[in-house]
Amino acid sequence: MSSKAQKVIDYYLLCHTLKDTIRTGWQVWNAKRDRLESIAEHIYGVQMLAIAMKSEYRYDIDLTKVIFMLAIHELGETVIGDLTQFEIDKADKEKAEHAAVHKILANLLDGEQIEALFLEFDAHETPEAKFAYQCDKLECDLQCKLYDEENCVDLTDQADNKIMQDARVKKLLETGASWSEMWLKFGQQTYPYDKNFRSVSNYAIKHKLYK
């Protein structure tokens, strides 16, 4: 039986790997930058976005619960990696991710409660889970916009990018949309954004984010 201290270190070290795990989406799009976003940085970004969205749009939710959900929502990626929706079937990814999270949390005393929060987030049914899920998706859209403003992606340099062949992506790009405008509009078409999240997304389409 490992000591409590060892369990703390084991869990910390596992999660620590996300600091050095680059988000797959930026690599798929052949983004050029000295340093691309890690999964851990995405986790931080989405938590800060949640704080701002709760503040300005006055959602009637338990923000502490949301922040906890977002802190662990990528936990499975320490085992299965960061797989995009274009690489694996949603049901297959969910099954693999849930199994990974269950195994990771099995040795923690609060493992069952933490796992319940992870599963609540994934189900997208409670007010907190719905809010957290929208934050997760919008944060990625906003990061795309920031990279686009830095000219990190060349749409003519996408020879191995299978996402370019997706019918929805192709249709958006054919309208003359920039990379980030395509990404933001794709998010609006794909995810259940409420009017507030859609408003922030539209603002990002129409305005430069970097001052």
Salt bridges, closest charged atoms under 4 A:
GLU37 OE1 - ARG23 NE 3.61
GLU41 OE2 - ARG35 NH2 2.18
GLU74 OE2 - ARG23 NH1 3.47
GLU74 OE2 - HIS42 NE2 3.35
GLU74 OE2 - HIS73 NE2 3.21
GLU115 OE1 - HIS102 ND1 3.03
GLU120 OE2 - LYS65 NZ 2.75
ASP122 OD2 - HIS98 NE2 2.63
ASP136 OD1 - HIS42 NE2 2.74
ASP136 OD1 - HIS73 NE2 3.06
GLU139 OE1 - HIS42 ND1 2.68
GLU150 OE1 - ARG33 NE 2.62
ASP166 OD2 - ARG168 NE 3.37
GLU181 OE2 - LYS185 NZ 2.76
